[in-house]
Amino acid sequence: MTNTSKQNYVVPLAFIGLMFFSIGFALGINSYLIPVLKGKLSISSAESYMLLAATFIPFLIFGYPASLLIKKIGYKKTMAFSFLLFAVAFGLFIPSAKAESFILFLIASFVSGTANAYLQASVNPYATILGPIESAAKRISIMGICNKLAWPIAPLFLAFVIGKEIQLVETSDLALPFYIIVGVFLLLGIISLVAPLPEVKAKGEDEEDLTLASETNFATKKSIFDFPHLILGAVALFFYVGVETISLATMVDYSNELGINDKTVLGSDFRIGELASFIPSIGMVIGYICGAILIPKVITQSLALKICSLLAIFGTLAVVLAPAAYSIYFISFMALGCSLMWPAIWPLAMDGLGKFTKTGASLLTMAIAGGAVLPLIFGWLKDSFGMQNAYWLCLPCFLFILFYGMAGHKIRK
């Protein structure tokens, strides 16, 4: 099956959406753990953000091995394998909580990140090539809605099961919710094995298809480094994942830092502490809905990337320059700008890779390690210059992404 096959992909995409939700849930757990561990284990902001680093470093290590596993056993079995790894990871959080060991928490986060690397390496190229490449951003936008709604649901789930204010939570309280999460992810592994997910291939991916390879110039390429638009796309994705993680995972911490958890949101009845994890996710979901509706009929993937980059640049400048009490709201503009970056960068970077599709996808998966590097730098900047000033880190990242949307994705050999 190639990306030109005319089939009804609603059912496969529904299962892939469930997996994107799982990815967001797993990452959203960090939003809850960072302030809890910082308070109970007496660690610095930079140290607490090491949880994010431990979660994202595996993308750099296991991105390429994941592509080899996909080649060997296929997309569906790789997805099932990733859910098994997730269950092991969440199981490790239980003794970590009982021992109150930050090192064990980092190990558990690393295993969770490894599982995420294998799942991301499976579902992103799958959604990209499960239909025409020019509408890939539309499909990934729909998947993104599932993913980003799960980010705030994770801390809400933990808070609901534990039943305490976050300032009163002890590490020992974390055991029960993680027992439940282990069971759910084992069930998801079984579901992925029986799900009706056909194996898919990108145009020209079959090496034996020499005629197609010649017509599309794949035969002249020796490695993924012969695709400048892919390499630049990986750099853009590295920056994107880092700044998106900052915009999503720092909201609770920022509201705590400002001491405004109990204040209402712009005069409404909602308290900032209650909505802290939802504000950036709302911005991202709005963007995803626009992408699902407008791409490719109204705007192209590259135009969507340029618009979102400009929105994110505006949001960053507003966060760092506005009065602190109001700056927190502009994180939603950063998140809105981030919304269509992932859906646009993936198809723009993978376009025309042919037989290098899986290897190219592994490179993009490795670039997700930006979620480890940039939040760690953010934590250091926060300790050194204050949290509001730390958001300056996002500006050069968004500027590079704007360059990729304007010119970088067009650079070909």
CORMO-V270371 format. One record per pair of residues at least 24 apart in sequence whose ideal C-beta (glycine too) atoms are under 10 Angstrom apart, sorted by the first residue. I is the first residue (numbers start at 0). GAP is how many residues later the second one is. Records with the same first field share a line. If there is no record, write none. Layout:
I=GAP, GAP
This chain:
0=128, 129, 197, 198, 199, 200
1=127, 198, 199, 200, 201, 202, 203, 204, 207, 210
2=125, 126, 127, 128, 129, 130, 131, 132, 133, 197, 198, 199, 200, 201, 202, 354
3=125, 127, 128, 129, 198, 199
4=124, 125, 126, 127, 193, 195, 196
5=125, 126
6=123, 124, 191, 193
8=118, 121, 122, 130, 189, 191
10=184, 185, 186
11=64, 114, 115, 118, 119, 183, 184, 185, 186, 188
12=113, 114, 117, 118, 126, 129, 130, 133, 184
13=128, 132, 181, 182
14=61, 64, 108, 176, 177, 179, 180, 181, 182
15=59, 63, 106, 107, 108, 110, 111, 114, 123, 124, 126, 127, 130, 176, 179, 181
16=106, 110, 122, 125, 126, 127, 128, 129, 130
17=105, 125, 128, 170, 173, 174, 177
18=60, 63, 64, 100, 101, 103, 104, 107, 108, 124, 127, 128, 169, 172, 173, 176, 178
19=99, 100, 103, 104, 107, 120, 122, 123, 124, 125, 126, 127, 128, 129, 130
20=122, 124, 125, 126, 127, 128, 129, 130, 132, 167
21=57, 60, 61, 64, 93, 94, 97, 101, 124, 125, 128, 162, 163, 166, 170
22=59, 63, 92, 93, 96, 97, 100, 101, 120, 123, 124, 127, 128
23=119, 120, 121, 122, 123, 124, 125, 126, 127, 128, 129, 130, 224, 257
24=61, 121, 122, 124, 125, 126, 127, 128, 129, 132, 156, 159, 160
25=29, 56, 60, 63, 64, 83, 86, 87, 89, 90, 93, 124, 125, 128, 155, 159
26=25, 28, 29, 85, 86, 89, 120, 121, 123, 124, 127, 217, 218, 221, 222, 344
27=119, 120, 121, 122, 123, 124, 125, 126, 127, 128, 129, 130, 220, 221, 249, 253
28=26, 61, 64, 80, 83, 122, 125, 126, 128, 129, 145, 148, 149, 152
29=24, 25, 26, 79, 82, 121, 124, 125, 215, 218, 219, 341, 345
30=120, 121, 123, 124, 125, 127, 214, 217, 218, 219, 220, 221, 222, 245, 246
31=122, 123, 124, 125, 126, 127, 130, 134, 137, 142, 145, 217, 220, 245
32=60, 63, 64, 72, 75, 76, 121, 122, 125, 136, 138, 141, 216
33=121, 215, 216, 218, 219, 222, 341, 345
34=120, 131, 132, 134, 217, 218, 220, 221, 222
35=61, 119, 122, 126, 130, 131, 133, 134, 135, 137, 138, 216
36=59, 60, 63, 65, 68, 132, 134, 137
37=215, 218, 341
38=127, 128, 129, 130, 131, 132, 217
39=57, 60, 62, 127, 129, 130, 131, 132, 133
40=59, 60, 61, 64, 130
41=60
42=59
43=335, 336, 338, 339
44=205, 208, 212, 333, 334, 335, 336, 337, 338, 339, 342, 345
45=329, 330, 331, 332, 333, 334, 335, 336, 337, 338
46=55, 59, 329, 332, 336
47=54, 57, 205, 327, 331, 334
48=196, 197, 200, 201, 204, 323, 325, 326, 327, 328, 329, 330, 331, 333, 334
49=52, 55, 56, 59, 322, 325, 326, 329
50=51, 54, 55, 57, 58, 59, 61, 62, 198, 324, 325, 328
51=57, 61, 190, 193, 194, 197, 198, 319, 320, 321, 322, 323, 324, 326, 327
52=53, 56, 57, 60, 316, 318, 319, 320, 321, 322, 323, 324, 326
53=51, 52, 53, 54, 55, 56, 57, 58, 59, 318, 322
54=34, 51, 53, 54, 55, 56, 57, 58, 59, 61, 62, 190, 194, 313, 316, 317, 320
55=53, 54, 57, 60, 61, 185, 186, 189, 312, 313, 314, 315, 316, 317, 318, 319, 320
56=49, 52, 53, 56, 57, 60, 311, 312, 314, 315, 316, 319
57=27, 51, 52, 53, 54, 55, 56, 57, 58, 59, 60, 308, 310, 311, 314
58=54, 55, 57, 58, 59, 61, 62, 179, 182, 303, 305, 306, 307, 308, 309, 310, 311, 312, 313
59=53, 57, 178, 305, 306, 307, 308, 309, 310, 312, 313
60=49, 52, 53, 56, 305, 308
61=51, 52, 53, 54, 55, 56, 58, 59, 300, 303, 304
62=54, 55, 57, 58, 171, 296, 298, 299, 300, 301, 302, 303, 304, 305, 306
63=53, 57, 294, 295, 298, 299, 301, 302
64=49, 52, 53, 56, 297
65=48, 51, 52, 53, 54, 55, 56, 292, 295, 296, 299, 300
66=51, 54, 55, 58, 290, 291, 292, 293, 294, 295, 296, 298, 299
67=53, 290, 291, 294
68=49, 52, 53
69=48, 51, 52, 55, 56, 129, 288, 291, 292
70=287, 288, 291
73=48, 123, 124, 125, 126
74=46, 47, 48, 50, 51, 55, 117, 122, 123, 124, 125, 283
75=46, 50, 116, 117, 118, 119, 120, 121, 122, 123
76=45, 115, 116, 122
77=40, 41, 43, 44, 45, 48, 114
78=39, 40, 42, 43, 44, 47, 109, 110, 112, 113, 114, 116, 118
79=38, 39, 42, 108, 109, 110, 111, 112, 113, 114, 115
80=34, 37, 38, 41, 108, 111, 112
81=32, 33, 34, 35, 36, 37, 38, 39, 40, 41, 103, 106, 107, 110
82=32, 35, 36, 101, 102, 103, 104, 105, 106, 107, 108, 109, 110
83=31, 34, 101, 102, 104, 105, 106, 108
84=26, 27, 28, 29, 30, 31, 32, 33, 34, 100, 104
85=25, 26, 28, 29, 30, 32, 33, 95, 96, 98, 99, 100, 102, 103
86=28, 94, 95, 96, 97, 98, 99, 100, 101, 102
87=24, 26, 27, 94, 97, 98
88=24, 25, 26, 27, 89, 92, 93, 96
89=25, 87, 88, 89, 90, 91, 92, 93, 94, 95, 96
90=87, 88, 90, 91, 94, 95
91=86, 90
92=78, 81, 82, 84, 85, 86, 88, 89
93=78, 80, 81, 82, 83, 84, 85, 87, 88
94=80
95=75, 78, 79, 82
96=73, 74, 75, 76, 77, 78, 79, 80, 81
97=73, 74, 76, 77
98=72, 73
99=70, 71, 72
100=70
101=69
104=66, 69
107=70
112=255, 256, 258, 259
114=70
115=249, 252, 255
116=245, 248, 249, 251, 252
117=247
118=69, 73, 246
119=121, 241, 244, 245, 248
120=237, 240, 241, 243, 244, 245, 247
121=70, 75, 239, 243
122=24, 69, 74
123=218, 219, 222, 226, 237, 240, 241, 244
124=75, 77, 221, 225, 228, 232, 233, 235, 236, 237, 239, 240
125=71, 72, 73, 74, 235
126=73, 216, 219, 220
127=72, 74, 215, 218, 219, 221, 222, 223, 229, 233, 236
128=71, 72, 73, 74, 76, 218, 221, 224, 228, 232
129=67, 68, 70
130=69
131=71, 164, 215
132=69, 70, 163, 168, 214, 215, 217, 218, 219
133=161, 162, 166, 167, 213, 217
134=160, 161, 162, 166, 212
135=159, 160, 165, 207, 208, 210, 211, 212, 214, 215
136=154, 155, 157, 158, 159, 162, 163, 164, 165, 167, 168, 203, 204, 205, 206, 207, 208, 209, 210, 211
137=150, 153, 154, 155, 156, 157, 158, 159, 163, 166, 205, 209
138=152, 153, 156, 204, 208
139=148, 151, 152, 155, 161, 200, 202, 203, 204, 205, 206, 207
140=144, 146, 147, 148, 149, 150, 151, 152, 153, 154, 163, 198, 199, 201, 202, 203
141=146, 147, 149, 150, 201
142=145, 149, 199, 200
143=140, 141, 143, 144, 145, 147, 148, 194, 195, 196, 197, 198, 199
144=136, 139, 140, 141, 142, 143, 144, 146, 147, 194
145=139, 142
146=134, 137, 138, 141, 195
147=96, 100, 132, 133, 134, 135, 136, 137, 139, 140, 187, 190, 191, 194
148=129, 132, 133, 135, 136, 139
149=131
150=93, 94, 97, 98, 100, 126, 127, 129, 130, 133, 184
151=96, 99, 100, 123, 124, 125, 126, 127, 128, 129, 130
152=124, 125, 128
153=27, 123
154=97, 121, 122, 123
155=118, 121, 122
156=24, 27
158=115, 118
164=96, 108
165=86, 90, 95, 107, 110
166=89, 94, 106
199=157
200=153, 154, 156, 157
201=148, 149, 150, 151, 152, 153, 154, 155, 156, 158, 159
202=148, 149, 150, 151, 154
203=148, 149, 150, 151, 152, 153
204=148, 149, 150, 151, 152, 153
205=148, 149
206=147, 148
207=147
208=145, 146
211=142, 143
212=141, 142
215=136, 138
216=135, 137, 195, 196
217=134, 135, 136, 137, 138, 139
218=135, 136
219=193
220=131, 132, 133, 134, 135, 192
221=134
222=133, 136
223=129, 132, 133, 135, 136, 137, 138, 139
224=131, 138, 188
225=127, 130, 186, 187
226=122, 123, 124, 125, 126, 127, 129, 133, 136, 184, 185, 186
227=180, 181, 182, 183, 184, 185
228=119, 120, 121, 122, 123, 124, 175, 179, 180, 181, 182, 183, 184
229=118, 119, 120, 121, 122, 123, 126, 129, 130, 131, 133, 134, 179, 181, 182
230=118, 129, 132, 136, 177, 180
231=113, 116, 117, 168, 171, 172, 175, 176, 177, 178, 179
232=111, 112, 113, 114, 115, 116, 117, 118, 127, 130, 131, 134, 171, 175, 176
233=111, 115, 126, 129, 130, 131, 132, 133, 134, 136
234=114, 132, 135, 162, 165, 166, 168, 169, 173
235=69, 73, 105, 108, 109, 112, 113, 128, 131, 134, 161, 164, 165, 166, 167, 168, 169, 172, 173
236=104, 105, 108, 109, 112, 126, 127, 128, 129, 130, 131, 132, 133, 164, 167
237=126, 128, 129, 130, 131, 132, 133, 135, 136, 159, 162
238=102, 106, 128, 131, 134, 135, 155, 157, 158, 159, 160, 161, 162, 165
239=65, 68, 69, 72, 97, 98, 101, 102, 104, 105, 127, 128, 130, 131, 134, 157, 158, 160, 161, 164
240=97, 100, 101, 104, 123, 126, 127, 128, 129, 130, 131, 132, 133, 134, 156
241=125, 126, 127, 128, 129, 130, 131, 132, 133, 134, 135, 136, 151, 152, 155
242=69, 73, 91, 92, 94, 95, 98, 127, 128, 131, 132, 135, 148, 150, 151, 152, 153, 154, 155, 158
243=36, 40, 68, 90, 91, 93, 94, 95, 97, 98, 126, 127, 130, 150, 153
244=93, 123, 125, 126, 127, 128, 129, 130, 133
245=34, 70, 85, 88, 89, 92, 125, 128, 129, 131, 132, 133, 144, 145, 147, 148, 151
246=32, 33, 34, 36, 37, 65, 68, 69, 72, 84, 85, 86, 87, 88, 89, 90, 91, 144, 147
247=29, 31, 32, 33, 35, 36, 83, 86, 87, 90, 123
248=28, 31, 122, 126, 129
249=26, 30, 78, 81, 125, 128, 129, 132, 137, 140, 141
250=24, 25, 26, 27, 28, 29, 30, 77, 80, 81, 84
251=24, 25
252=126, 129, 134
253=65, 70, 73, 74, 77, 128, 133, 134, 136, 137
254=24, 73, 76
255=131
256=67, 71, 125, 129, 130, 131
257=66, 67, 69, 70, 129, 130
258=65, 66
259=64, 65, 68
262=62
264=63, 64
265=60, 63
271=53, 56, 57
275=52, 55
277=54
278=49, 50, 51, 52, 53, 56
279=35, 48, 51, 52, 53, 54, 55, 56, 58, 59
280=51, 54, 58
281=50, 53, 54
282=28, 32, 47, 48, 49, 50, 51, 52, 53, 54, 55, 56
283=48, 50, 51, 52, 53, 54, 55, 56, 57, 58
284=50, 51, 54
285=46, 49, 50, 53
286=24, 48, 49, 50, 51, 52, 53, 54, 56
287=48, 51, 52, 54, 55
288=50
289=46, 49, 50
290=48, 49, 51, 52, 53
291=48, 51
293=46
294=45, 48, 49, 52
295=51
298=41, 45
299=44, 48
300=39, 42, 43, 44, 45, 46, 47, 50, 104, 108
301=42, 45, 46, 102, 103, 104, 105, 106, 107, 108
302=37, 41, 102, 103
303=35, 36, 37, 39, 40, 101
304=35, 36, 37, 38, 39, 40, 43, 96, 97, 99, 100, 101, 103, 104
305=38, 95, 96, 97, 98, 99, 100
306=30, 33, 37, 95, 98
307=28, 29, 30, 31, 32, 33, 34, 35, 36, 90, 93, 94, 97
308=28, 29, 31, 32, 35, 88, 89, 90, 91, 92, 93, 94, 95, 96, 97
309=27, 88, 92, 95
310=24, 25, 26, 27, 28, 29, 87
311=24, 25, 26, 27, 29, 82, 83, 85, 86, 87, 89, 90
312=24, 81, 82, 84, 85, 86, 88, 89
313=84
314=76, 79, 83
315=75, 76, 77, 78, 79, 80, 81, 82, 83
316=74, 75, 77, 78, 81
317=73
318=68, 69, 70, 71, 72, 73, 75, 76
319=68, 69, 70, 71, 72, 73, 74, 75
320=67, 70, 71
321=66
322=65
323=62, 63, 64
326=60, 61, 64
327=59, 60
329=61
330=60, 63
333=57, 60, 64
336=57, 61, 64, 65
337=56, 60, 63
339=65
340=57, 60, 63, 64
341=26
343=57, 60, 61, 65
344=56, 59, 60, 63, 64
346=62
347=56, 57, 60, 61, 62
348=55, 59, 60
350=58, 61
351=60
369=27
